Amino acid sequence: MKKVTGIGGIFFKTKDPIATKEWYAKHLGFNTDEYGASFTFRKNENPDKKGYLQWSPFKDDTDYFAPRRKIL
């Protein structure tokens, strides 16, 4: 059976995406751009192959995730 090899990304809503990116850059060393940050990693079963992960904060009123809504 095939296995999951990655999750693709971490996408979330925040009141201030720019401040969030700046905080993560300053305190955690994220190399952010207009979309967030991209991470490259090597796959355990084949270290010659790369995997990628995108980290992106979105404005809290975005409809990018529609029709999903935040559940409180």
Buried (B, 14 or more C-beta within 10 A) or exposed (E): EEEEEEEEBEBBBBEEBEEBBEBBEEEEEBEBEEBBBBEEEEEEEEEEEEBEBBBBBBEEEEEEEEEEEEEE
